[in-house]
Structures are given as C-alpha cells and as structure tokens.
Amino acid sequence: MNEKTLTGKVALVTGGARGLGRGYALRLARLGADIAIIDRNLKGFEVYDFERKQMTAPTVMDECKQLGVTSIGLEVDLADRETTEQAVDQIVKELGSLDIVICNAGGGTVQFADELKPGAKDVNTPGRPSDCPQDMLMRVLNNNLMSCIYTCMAAAPYMKKQKQGKIVTVASTGGLVARGGYFPYGVAKAAIIYYTRTLAQDLGPYNINVNCIAPGIIRTGRLGDRSALADRIPLRREGTIDDCVKVVEFLVTDLSDYVTGKTITIDGGSCNQR
Ligand SMILES: NC(=O)c1ccc[n+]([C@@H]2O[C@H](COP(=O)([O-])OP(=O)(O)OC[C@H]3O[C@@H](n4cnc5c(N)ncnc54)[C@H](O)[C@@H]3O)[C@@H](O)[C@H]2O)c1
C-alpha cells in the first residue's frame, strides 16, 4: 500500500478533524498527497475518548505533516456557501491546486458534542417525514447536503481548468433504506446520491470522476460501539474506519479511472438488495 501514488496531488478532506475524515486524510497523506482539512472545529477529536486516544500529534494536520506532506487546516462552517468558496480559494492559493475532494463533513446529529451543555444528550435526527422542527430540518440538511454541494461547486472551477479531478461524496445506508426515524438525515444522504450522479454527468467531459460512498455501521467516536448489532450484519461485525478508507483509496487513485456517478455501500452486506 505504501506506494506514493498521490505524490504531487492536493487533497481536501472536509470534516477531517476526527473520525472517518481523519482516516481519509491520513491515508491520502501516506499515499503522498498534500492535505487540506476543513472542519467547523479542528480540535473536534477532543470531545470523544475514542478519537482522542488515536491522535499521535496535536492536530490531524500535524499527523499528516509527520507523514512527510504539507498540510493546512481551515476552521470553517461549510453550511455557508460564501465562506466555503473563500476556504477553497485559499487552499488552492496555498497548496497550488486541488485534485481530490472528499466531502465527508456531516452526520445525523442535530447538535455537535462540543455544543452540548454538560450531561445533555444529543438528538440523533428523531424528526418525522410528516413533522420535523424547523431548526432540525435546516441544520441537518445544511450540514450534510448543502455542505457537500457548496464544496463541490467551489472546487469544480479549479478541477475543470486542470481537466482532471476526483471527487468522493459521502452518503449513508440511511439514504438508501427508507426509515421514518432517520429523517431528515436520510433525505440529505439520498439527495447526495442523486447529486453525485448528476455532478458526474456534468463534470465527466472534463475528466473529473465523481463517486459516492454509503457507509453502514462504522465505529467512530461520535456513534460509539455498536458491535452488539453484529448479528444483523451478513459479515457479522461493525465496520471500521479502515474499511471505508480502502474504498476511498480506490476512488481517488487510477484504480477507478473509468468509474463515475456510482455509489458504493460499505456496510458488510446489510443493504444486499442494492
Ligand atoms: N460513522 C458511521 O457509522 C457513518 C455511517 C454512515 C455515514 N457516515 C457519514 O460519514 C461522515 C463522517 O462521519 P463520522 O462518524 O466520522 O462523524 P464525525 O462527527 O466524527 O465527523 C464529522 C466531522 O464533520 C464536521 N462537520 C460537520 N458539519 C460541518 C460543517 N457544517 N462545516 C464543517 N465541518 C463540519 C464535524 O465537526 C466533524 O469533525 C458523515 O458525513 C456521516 O454522515 C458515518
């Protein structure tokens, strides 16, 4: 794996301060890419033991630098279009290009752990399709769907000019299986799958690949230990960050040059009808 297939490339990982995003950033750095991270809280790993214990440096950017690449971090809320455009412009200015974008920022929670009062528990999108509080509706759509669209729209002009690029969007099996209790998260993730298909058609003529991953139950600090659900999964275990990282490596390297507009589920076989 340690072949430096991405040397000379610049990769942006949104939501890269912890969890799955951190995993993508470290793998792309190991492959030689310079790494830009955008996150609303670049020290977001501090709120979960699981994440904090994995850190080998003060920030994920420092961990990438330890792997021998250049890395910068921008603390930005991607739910704002103008700020997202400015952040992407700054990355290109500082790192010279933008070749790979992983739109990973998001999550089903309404409030982030660092926003909660001590002892308070977050609501994990308990809205109903027939009735959802306005703040929950907008927050979850903004953090998942709009952040993804804004990031892609900000990156596209640079990639078009370069006539190459790889974009990976992040949905969820929650966007594939209709469950009322997953609202509005499921709607946001389903829309990301549709957006991926249309963006792939739009950017294909510019030699830009756009694909999506739809993880299932993956162990991160935010979602906690769900190994008890293993007997509902054909592969009989919850997923790991590395399970997702390997698929992302496939989608950002030349291994997938003729693949675009597709969604790959990473769920141990749970959604086997798709
Ligand atoms: N862990 C799972 O089981 C699982 C399953 C399916 C999909 N996913 C998706 O994978 C992605 C990462 O999940 P995770 O479990 O690592 O979560 P996480 O909360 O650990 O990481 C998400 C990161 O995104 C950042 N972020 C969120 N909204 C943002 C915004 N508006 N602007 C900037 N940064 C923002 C957060 O600060 C956080 O660092 C999410 O999109 C999530 O929906 C995760």
PDBQT file of the ligand as one rigid body, heavy atoms in Angstrom, charges set to zero:
ROOT
HETATM    1  N1  LIG A 301     -19.845   6.527  11.358  1.00  0.00    +0.000 N 
HETATM    2  C1  LIG A 301     -20.823   5.979  10.686  1.00  0.00    +0.000 C 
HETATM    3  O1  LIG A 301     -21.323   4.896  11.052  1.00  0.00    +0.000 OA
HETATM    4  C2  LIG A 301     -21.348   6.624   9.433  1.00  0.00    +0.000 A 
HETATM    5  C3  LIG A 301     -22.301   5.912   8.663  1.00  0.00    +0.000 A 
HETATM    6  C4  LIG A 301     -22.791   6.485   7.501  1.00  0.00    +0.000 A 
HETATM    7  C5  LIG A 301     -22.348   7.721   7.091  1.00  0.00    +0.000 A 
HETATM    8  N2  LIG A 301     -21.436   8.396   7.856  1.00  0.00    +0.000 N 
HETATM    9  C6  LIG A 301     -21.036   9.717   7.371  1.00  0.00    +0.000 C 
HETATM   10  O2  LIG A 301     -19.625   9.824   7.384  1.00  0.00    +0.000 OA
HETATM   11  C7  LIG A 301     -19.241  11.162   7.688  1.00  0.00    +0.000 C 
HETATM   12  C8  LIG A 301     -18.303  11.181   8.876  1.00  0.00    +0.000 C 
HETATM   13  O3  LIG A 301     -18.917  10.542   9.981  1.00  0.00    +0.000 OA
HETATM   14  P1  LIG A 301     -18.167  10.352  11.399  1.00  0.00    +0.000 P 
HETATM   15  O4  LIG A 301     -18.855   9.221  12.080  1.00  0.00    +0.000 OA
HETATM   16  O5  LIG A 301     -16.701  10.312  11.185  1.00  0.00    +0.000 OA
HETATM   17  O6  LIG A 301     -18.630  11.700  12.150  1.00  0.00    +0.000 OA
HETATM   18  P2  LIG A 301     -17.815  12.807  12.981  1.00  0.00    +0.000 P 
HETATM   19  O7  LIG A 301     -18.832  13.653  13.664  1.00  0.00    +0.000 OA
HETATM   20  O8  LIG A 301     -16.780  12.175  13.822  1.00  0.00    +0.000 OA
HETATM   21  O9  LIG A 301     -17.087  13.641  11.847  1.00  0.00    +0.000 OA
HETATM   22  C9  LIG A 301     -17.755  14.598  11.085  1.00  0.00    +0.000 C 
HETATM   23  C10 LIG A 301     -16.911  15.847  11.035  1.00  0.00    +0.000 C 
HETATM   24  O10 LIG A 301     -17.587  16.784  10.191  1.00  0.00    +0.000 OA
HETATM   25  C11 LIG A 301     -17.508  18.066  10.778  1.00  0.00    +0.000 C 
HETATM   26  N3  LIG A 301     -18.614  18.870  10.292  1.00  0.00    +0.000 N 
HETATM   27  C12 LIG A 301     -19.943  18.601  10.386  1.00  0.00    +0.000 A 
HETATM   28  N4  LIG A 301     -20.673  19.597   9.863  1.00  0.00    +0.000 NA
HETATM   29  C13 LIG A 301     -19.788  20.530   9.427  1.00  0.00    +0.000 A 
HETATM   30  C14 LIG A 301     -19.925  21.795   8.813  1.00  0.00    +0.000 A 
HETATM   31  N5  LIG A 301     -21.134  22.327   8.560  1.00  0.00    +0.000 N 
HETATM   32  N6  LIG A 301     -18.808  22.501   8.497  1.00  0.00    +0.000 NA
HETATM   33  C15 LIG A 301     -17.591  21.983   8.763  1.00  0.00    +0.000 A 
HETATM   34  N7  LIG A 301     -17.394  20.788   9.366  1.00  0.00    +0.000 NA
HETATM   35  C16 LIG A 301     -18.484  20.079   9.693  1.00  0.00    +0.000 A 
HETATM   36  C17 LIG A 301     -17.573  17.801  12.287  1.00  0.00    +0.000 C 
HETATM   37  O11 LIG A 301     -17.037  18.870  13.038  1.00  0.00    +0.000 OA
HETATM   38  C18 LIG A 301     -16.763  16.508  12.427  1.00  0.00    +0.000 C 
HETATM   39  O12 LIG A 301     -15.395  16.754  12.685  1.00  0.00    +0.000 OA
HETATM   40  C19 LIG A 301     -20.542  11.935   7.911  1.00  0.00    +0.000 C 
HETATM   41  O13 LIG A 301     -20.921  12.585   6.722  1.00  0.00    +0.000 OA
HETATM   42  C20 LIG A 301     -21.537  10.839   8.258  1.00  0.00    +0.000 C 
HETATM   43  O14 LIG A 301     -22.867  11.211   7.967  1.00  0.00    +0.000 OA
HETATM   44  C21 LIG A 301     -20.931   7.873   9.006  1.00  0.00    +0.000 A 
ENDROOT
TORSDOF 0
